[in-house]
């Protein structure tokens, strides 16, 4: 079995726990903190598969299985990238009320040491946390993140066919190991 790593990132957010929770679990609207994707699942409940769809809903960037849902404090799921064939990691979002707001912590466990997906996930979690903070505190992501979202939209037609949503339906994901 390959060596595994853990990554952790904590940040203070001057917002209520429910506001942060709503942003990381919302469905039916873009999750700007999650690379401007839609969270797609039948139900936000343990055991359910999910996928993250591009704004056009044509591409799937991430898939996994929901492990725990304890609103508004803990959301845990597996996660794998559709464009890299590597084992899934486990992601835990923790929202802890503190004076003046919440402490948001993202914990990634089971990252394959030195792997491409592990590096992408670990660097992505920093952007996710900082964007989540900006959204909760100001209502919008930073200028740089907004530019990145536009770049993703421009690059979407160049994405490999293997990440198109028809290859990653929720029914297909129900039988996968992520």
C-alpha positions as CSV (number, residue, x, y, z in Angstrom):
1,X,0.0,0.0,0.0
2,X,1.4,3.4,-0.9
3,X,2.5,5.8,1.8
4,X,-0.3,8.2,2.8
5,X,-0.3,11.9,3.9
6,X,-2.7,14.2,5.7
7,X,-3.2,17.9,4.9
8,X,-5.0,20.3,7.2
9,X,-6.0,24.0,6.8
10,X,-7.7,26.2,9.3
11,X,-9.1,29.7,8.9
12,X,-11.2,32.1,10.9
13,X,-14.4,33.3,9.2
14,X,-16.4,36.2,10.6
15,X,-19.8,34.6,9.9
16,X,-22.4,32.3,11.5
17,X,-21.9,28.5,11.2
18,X,-25.1,28.1,9.2
19,X,-23.8,30.6,6.5
20,X,-20.6,28.6,6.1
21,X,-22.5,25.3,6.1
22,X,-24.9,26.5,3.5
23,X,-22.1,27.5,1.2
24,X,-20.3,24.2,1.3
25,X,-23.4,22.0,1.1
26,X,-25.7,24.0,-1.3
27,X,-27.2,22.3,-4.2
28,X,-28.9,23.9,-7.2
29,X,-26.6,26.9,-7.3
30,X,-22.9,27.3,-8.0
31,X,-20.6,26.7,-5.1
32,X,-18.1,29.5,-5.8
33,X,-15.7,28.3,-3.1
34,X,-15.6,24.9,-4.7
35,X,-14.1,26.1,-8.0
36,X,-17.5,27.4,-9.2
37,X,-19.1,24.0,-9.5
38,X,-22.5,22.5,-8.7
39,X,-22.8,19.9,-6.0
40,X,-24.9,17.1,-7.5
41,X,-26.4,14.4,-5.4
42,X,-29.8,12.9,-4.9
43,X,-29.7,13.6,-1.1
44,X,-27.1,15.1,1.2
45,X,-26.9,12.0,3.4
46,X,-24.4,9.4,4.4
47,X,-23.9,6.7,1.8
48,X,-25.0,8.9,-1.1
49,X,-22.7,9.4,-4.1
50,X,-22.0,12.9,-5.3
51,X,-20.3,14.7,-8.1
52,X,-19.2,18.3,-8.8
53,X,-20.4,19.6,-12.1
54,X,-19.0,22.5,-14.1
55,X,-21.1,25.6,-14.6
56,X,-22.4,24.2,-17.9
57,X,-23.2,20.9,-16.1
58,X,-21.3,19.1,-18.9
59,X,-18.1,18.2,-17.0
60,X,-17.4,16.4,-13.7
61,X,-14.3,17.4,-11.9
62,X,-14.7,15.5,-8.6
63,X,-16.7,12.5,-7.4
64,X,-17.1,10.7,-4.1
65,X,-19.4,9.3,-1.4
66,X,-20.9,11.3,1.5
67,X,-19.8,9.7,4.8
68,X,-21.2,12.0,7.5
69,X,-23.5,15.0,7.6
70,X,-23.9,16.8,10.9
71,X,-25.4,20.2,10.1
72,X,-24.0,22.8,10.6
73,X,-20.7,21.5,12.0
74,X,-19.3,18.5,10.2
75,X,-19.5,17.3,6.6
76,X,-17.3,14.3,5.6
77,X,-16.9,12.6,2.2
78,X,-14.5,10.8,0.0
79,X,-13.2,12.6,-3.0
80,X,-11.4,11.7,-6.2
81,X,-10.5,13.7,-9.3
82,X,-12.1,12.4,-12.6
83,X,-9.0,13.3,-14.7
84,X,-6.5,11.4,-12.6
85,X,-6.8,7.6,-11.9
86,X,-5.7,7.6,-8.2
87,X,-7.3,6.4,-5.0
88,X,-9.8,8.7,-3.3
89,X,-9.0,10.8,-0.2
90,X,-11.3,11.6,2.7
91,X,-12.3,15.2,3.2
92,X,-13.7,16.5,6.4
93,X,-15.1,20.0,6.7
94,X,-15.3,21.2,10.4
95,X,-17.2,24.4,11.4
96,X,-16.6,25.3,15.0
97,X,-18.3,28.4,16.5
98,X,-15.8,30.8,18.2
99,X,-16.2,34.4,19.4
100,X,-17.0,36.6,16.5
101,X,-17.5,33.8,13.9
102,X,-16.3,30.3,13.2
103,X,-13.2,28.4,12.8
104,X,-13.4,26.5,9.5
105,X,-11.1,23.5,9.1
106,X,-10.6,21.3,6.1
107,X,-8.8,18.0,6.7
108,X,-7.6,15.8,3.8
109,X,-6.7,12.2,4.8
110,X,-5.5,9.3,2.8
111,X,-3.7,11.3,0.2
112,X,-1.2,9.2,-1.7
113,X,2.2,10.7,-0.8
114,X,3.7,12.6,-3.7
115,X,0.8,11.9,-6.0
116,X,-0.6,14.3,-8.6
117,X,-4.1,14.3,-7.1
118,X,-2.7,14.7,-3.6
119,X,-0.8,17.8,-4.6
120,X,-3.8,19.2,-6.4
121,X,-6.2,18.5,-3.5
122,X,-3.8,20.0,-0.9
123,X,-3.3,23.2,-2.8
124,X,-7.0,23.4,-3.8
125,X,-8.1,23.3,-0.1
126,X,-6.2,26.5,0.6
127,X,-8.1,28.3,-2.2
128,X,-11.4,26.8,-1.1
129,X,-11.0,28.0,2.5
130,X,-9.9,31.5,1.5
131,X,-12.7,31.8,-1.0
132,X,-15.2,30.5,1.5
133,X,-14.0,33.2,3.9
134,X,-14.4,35.9,1.3
135,X,-17.9,34.7,0.3
136,X,-19.1,34.5,3.9
137,X,-17.6,37.9,4.9
138,X,-18.1,40.0,1.7
139,X,-20.6,38.0,-0.5
140,X,-18.1,37.5,-3.3
141,X,-14.9,35.7,-4.1
142,X,-11.6,37.7,-4.6
143,X,-10.9,39.3,-8.0
144,X,-8.3,36.6,-8.7
145,X,-10.7,33.8,-8.0
146,X,-13.4,35.4,-10.2
147,X,-10.8,35.6,-13.0
148,X,-9.9,31.9,-12.5
149,X,-13.6,31.0,-12.7
150,X,-13.8,32.7,-16.1
151,X,-10.6,31.0,-17.3
152,X,-12.2,27.6,-16.3
153,X,-15.2,28.5,-18.5
154,X,-13.1,29.4,-21.5
155,X,-11.0,26.2,-21.1
156,X,-14.0,23.9,-20.7
157,X,-14.3,23.0,-24.4
158,X,-10.7,21.7,-24.3
159,X,-11.4,19.2,-21.5
160,X,-11.0,15.5,-22.2
161,X,-14.1,13.6,-23.2
162,X,-13.4,11.3,-20.3
163,X,-14.6,13.9,-17.8
164,X,-18.0,14.6,-19.5
165,X,-20.9,14.1,-17.2
166,X,-22.4,11.1,-19.1
167,X,-19.3,9.1,-17.9
168,X,-19.9,10.0,-14.3
169,X,-23.6,9.6,-13.6
170,X,-24.8,9.2,-10.0
171,X,-26.0,5.7,-10.9
172,X,-22.5,4.8,-12.1
173,X,-20.9,6.3,-9.1
174,X,-23.2,4.3,-6.7
175,X,-21.1,1.2,-7.7
176,X,-17.7,2.9,-7.6
177,X,-15.2,2.8,-4.7
178,X,-14.9,6.5,-4.0
